[in-house]
Amino acid sequence: MAALASSLIRQRREVKDPQANRQIASKRKPCPKSNKSLCQKQILILISKVRLCGSRGRKMEKRPEPQLKGIVTRLYCRHGFYLQMLPDGTMEGTKDESSSFLQFNLIPVGLRIVAIQSTKTGLYVAMNSEGYLYTSEHFTPECKFKECVFENYYVT
């Protein structure tokens, strides 16, 4: 079926422009006569460009990045307290807005599901089946929290 359609298209082109069927001359450059092939020359050019653009003798230090990235925010409750995670892993509420332990990463792990990680300690916030909060060094299913974003960008 496709061959029939392409032959019909070719016939229509020949009717409209009879010179369209002529062969186009090849625009290839002749291969220079030397003992290295064209492919070998292109590889040498490529290697020399990589050496010019690459680093010479100095190693790039890669800083370890966190595997999961999210939005850095403070968690506030309507009673006027901010959630803070202290270096020993205890969690408490504080009214001090300038505390350095208030910042958390909201990491998306699913549709409307986030994980909460302290930016200072790197510990995750988790909640057990009885509703008690605790901290975890590793991400577990108890570290997942439902997120709801309202029209005024208020997040619960």
JOVEN-V103092 format. One record per backbone hydrogen bond with DSSP energy under -1.0 kcal/mol. CO is the residue of the C=O (numbers start at 1). NH is the residue of the N-H. Records with the same first field share a line. If there is no record, write none. Layout:
BEGIN
CO: NH, NH
END
This chain:
BEGIN
1: 5
2: 6
3: 7
4: 8
5: 9
6: 10
7: 11
8: 12
9: 13
10: 14
11: 15
12: 16
13: 17
17: 20
19: 22
37: 41
38: 42
39: 43
40: 44
41: 45
42: 46
43: 47
44: 48
45: 49
46: 50
47: 51
48: 52
49: 53
50: 54
71: 106
73: 104
75: 83
77: 80
81: 77
82: 94
84: 92
86: 89
90: 86
92: 84
94: 82
101: 85
103: 119
104: 73
105: 117
106: 71
107: 115
110: 113
112: 147
113: 109, 110
114: 145
115: 107
116: 125
117: 105
118: 122
123: 118
124: 136
126: 134
128: 131
132: 128
134: 126
136: 124
140: 143
141: 144
142: 127
145: 114
148: 156
150: 153
154: 150
END
